[in-house]
Amino acid sequence: MKKLVTVILVLFLAGGIAFAGGGQQSSGKTKIGFSPYTLKNEYFTAVQRGVETACKELGFDLITLDPQGSETTQASQIDDMIAQGIKALVYIPQNSQGARSVLQACRAAGVKVVNIDNVVIKDDYDLVDAIIASDNIQLGYLSGEWVAKNRTGGANVLIVHLQTAESCHINVEGFWKGIRDNVTNPALFREVAVVEGGGATDVAFPVVVNALQAHSNINVIYAINDTSALGAIQAVRDAGKTASIAVIGKDAAPIGKHAIKEGTMVQSSAQRPTYMGYQGVKTASELLKGNKVEFNVSIPSYTVDSSNINNFDLDSWDTL
């Protein structure tokens, strides 16, 4: 027994045994880390499927850890990934404005960083190697365009936000631009209130309930994802205002497409999370080969509403 322990110790010190996320033994292949800010949301599990598919195709060992929405946990987990020897990180920051220390740690360790989905602030662009995200202006713009075309007399808008995400601020900016560009009198379209929906159904529901009680004139709700839009839909239903309030989501997730089909959501701008995760790993692979890549890639969006809902598979996100 003593001899066996000695052999294992020698192998460990020599680098012959390493462990990836979940306690699996490494095959000695190049390690790629994937850090979303949560895997409790199905959007991020769709991203993960794309990451896993690309890693399998390219022969990478994947280390995935779930910080469950904690910025501190995410930073600690990425330190653990670095210690486990990752060569590249596909990174979705929990807080766009709080990413610099994580990025500095990766740079110091020589880890390539591909920032996807929730983009870091521009001041931190110097510490990422590539960015892949949806066209966040377009995502919001398509929803604003829907409002302009379908609420010609004006709208009193409630924004259900996720304010730690830079991408969501850009979505909201695009939303208002989509209205301004497509109406003759933008003054008829006003923001009544902004609430923090946390990107989650259970967080969005009570804050929308309170907003509807405080502002009886709300007739449009723009939620920054379909998950929080479901909370808004529930609050609107409970208030007996389904017929008078248009709820708009973002992502065109399966839950969003079903809501559009059912008539409880009027529009959602589609993202391609599986494709985004897949391209994140493909880009990391090119960087590790020393090849040049396009620094900032925007993935086009498209609108889903009652006019085209029958063209989509309600139960799928996107395809590669």
Residue pairs with C-beta under 8 A, 6 or more apart in sequence:
8 17
11 17
17 25
17 26
18 25
18 26
18 28
18 84
18 85
19 25
19 26
19 84
20 26
20 31
20 61
20 62
20 63
20 84
21 62
21 63
21 64
21 65
21 81
22 64
26 61
27 61
29 59
29 60
29 61
30 59
30 60
30 61
30 87
30 288
31 60
31 61
31 62
31 63
31 81
31 84
31 85
31 86
31 87
32 51
32 55
32 60
32 61
32 62
32 63
32 86
32 87
32 88
32 89
32 90
32 281
32 284
33 62
33 63
33 64
33 65
33 78
33 81
33 82
33 86
33 88
33 89
33 90
33 111
34 48
34 51
34 62
34 63
34 64
34 89
34 90
34 277
34 280
35 64
35 65
35 67
35 74
35 77
35 78
35 81
35 89
35 90
35 91
35 92
36 44
36 47
36 48
36 66
36 67
36 92
36 117
37 44
37 67
37 69
37 71
37 74
37 92
37 93
37 94
37 118
38 44
38 66
38 67
38 68
38 69
38 94
39 45
39 48
39 64
39 66
39 68
40 66
40 68
40 69
41 199
41 200
41 225
41 227
42 227
42 253
42 254
42 255
43 225
43 227
43 251
43 253
43 271
43 273
43 317
44 92
44 273
46 253
46 273
46 274
46 277
46 317
46 318
47 92
47 116
47 117
47 273
47 274
47 276
47 277
47 280
48 64
48 277
49 274
49 277
50 273
50 274
50 275
50 276
50 277
50 278
50 279
50 280
50 281
50 320
51 62
51 64
51 90
51 277
51 278
51 280
51 281
52 62
52 277
53 274
53 277
53 278
53 320
54 60
54 277
54 278
54 279
54 280
54 281
54 282
54 285
55 61
55 62
55 281
58 281
58 282
58 285
60 281
60 285
63 81
63 84
63 86
65 77
65 80
65 81
67 73
67 74
67 77
67 94
69 94
70 94
71 94
71 95
71 98
74 93
74 94
74 102
75 101
75 102
75 105
78 89
78 91
78 102
78 105
78 106
79 105
81 89
82 105
82 106
82 109
82 111
86 111
87 110
87 111
87 112
87 288
88 111
88 112
88 113
88 114
88 284
88 285
88 287
88 288
89 106
89 111
89 112
89 113
89 114
89 284
90 114
90 116
90 277
90 280
90 281
90 284
91 99
91 102
91 113
91 114
91 115
91 116
91 128
92 115
92 116
92 117
92 118
93 99
93 102
93 115
93 118
93 120
94 164
95 164
96 118
96 119
96 120
96 121
96 164
96 165
96 166
96 167
97 121
97 164
97 166
99 120
99 121
99 124
100 120
100 123
100 124
100 127
103 113
103 120
103 124
103 127
103 128
104 127
106 112
106 113
106 127
107 113
107 127
112 129
112 284
112 287
112 288
113 127
113 128
113 129
113 130
114 128
114 129
114 130
114 131
114 132
114 280
114 281
114 283
114 284
114 287
115 128
115 130
115 131
115 132
115 133
116 131
116 132
116 133
116 276
116 277
116 279
116 280
117 132
117 133
117 134
117 167
117 273
117 276
118 133
118 165
118 166
118 167
119 131
119 133
119 136
119 166
119 167
119 170
120 127
120 128
120 131
120 166
121 166
125 131
129 287
129 293
130 283
130 284
130 287
130 293
130 294
130 295
130 296
130 297
131 295
131 296
131 297
132 276
132 279
132 280
132 283
132 297
132 299
133 167
133 276
133 297
133 298
133 299
134 167
134 271
134 272
134 276
134 298
134 299
134 301
135 298
135 299
135 300
135 301
136 167
136 170
136 171
136 174
137 170
137 171
137 173
137 174
137 177
138 174
138 269
138 298
138 300
138 301
139 171
139 174
139 250
139 269
139 271
139 301
140 170
140 171
140 172
140 173
140 174
140 175
140 176
140 177
140 178
140 250
140 269
141 174
141 175
141 177
141 178
141 181
142 178
142 267
142 269
142 301
142 302
142 303
143 174
143 175
143 178
143 222
143 248
143 250
143 267
143 268
143 269
143 303
144 174
144 175
144 176
144 177
144 178
144 179
144 180
144 181
144 182
145 178
145 179
145 181
145 182
145 303
146 178
146 248
146 266
146 267
146 303
146 305
147 155
147 157
147 175
147 178
147 179
147 189
147 220
147 222
147 246
147 248
148 178
148 179
148 181
148 182
148 183
148 189
149 182
150 246
150 266
151 189
151 219
151 220
151 246
152 183
153 188
154 185
154 188
154 189
154 190
155 179
155 188
155 189
155 190
155 219
155 220
156 190
156 192
156 215
156 217
156 218
156 219
156 220
157 189
157 190
157 191
157 192
157 218
157 220
157 221
157 222
158 192
158 193
158 194
158 195
158 208
158 211
158 212
158 215
158 218
158 220
158 221
158 222
158 232
159 172
159 175
159 191
159 193
159 194
159 195
159 222
159 224
160 195
160 197
160 204
160 207
160 208
160 221
160 222
160 223
160 224
160 228
160 229
160 231
160 232
161 168
161 172
161 194
161 195
161 196
161 197
161 224
162 168
162 196
162 197
162 198
162 199
162 224
162 225
162 228
163 169
163 196
165 199
165 224
168 199
168 224
171 224
171 250
172 222
172 224
175 222
176 189
176 191
179 186
179 189
180 186
183 189
192 211
192 215
192 217
192 218
193 211
193 214
193 215
193 218
195 204
195 207
195 208
195 210
195 211
196 203
196 207
197 203
197 204
197 207
197 208
197 223
197 224
197 228
197 231
197 232
198 204
198 228
199 224
199 225
199 227
199 228
200 227
200 228
200 231
201 227
201 228
201 230
201 231
201 234
202 231
203 228
203 231
204 223
204 227
204 228
204 229
204 230
204 231
204 232
204 235
205 231
205 232
205 234
205 235
206 235
208 221
208 231
208 232
208 235
208 236
209 235
209 238
209 239
211 218
212 218
212 235
212 236
212 239
212 241
218 245
219 244
219 245
219 246
220 245
220 246
220 248
221 229
221 232
221 236
221 245
221 246
221 247
221 248
222 248
223 229
223 231
223 232
223 247
223 248
223 249
223 250
224 250
225 249
225 250
225 251
225 253
226 249
226 250
226 251
226 252
226 253
226 255
226 256
226 259
226 265
226 268
227 251
227 253
227 255
228 249
229 247
229 248
229 249
229 250
229 256
229 259
229 265
229 268
230 249
230 255
230 259
232 247
233 242
233 247
233 259
233 264
233 265
236 242
236 245
236 247
237 264
242 264
246 266
247 259
247 264
247 265
247 266
248 265
248 266
248 267
248 268
249 256
249 259
249 265
249 267
249 268
250 256
250 268
250 269
250 271
251 268
251 269
251 270
251 271
251 273
252 268
252 269
252 270
252 271
252 302
252 304
252 312
253 268
253 317
254 314
254 315
254 316
254 317
256 265
256 268
256 304
257 268
257 304
257 309
257 312
257 314
258 314
259 265
260 266
260 267
260 268
260 304
260 305
260 306
260 309
261 309
261 314
263 306
266 305
266 306
267 303
267 304
267 305
268 303
268 304
268 305
269 301
269 302
269 303
269 304
270 301
270 302
270 303
270 304
270 318
271 299
271 301
271 318
272 299
272 317
272 318
273 317
273 318
274 317
274 318
274 319
274 320
275 299
275 318
275 319
275 320
276 299
278 320
279 297
279 299
283 293
283 297
286 292
286 293
287 293
304 312
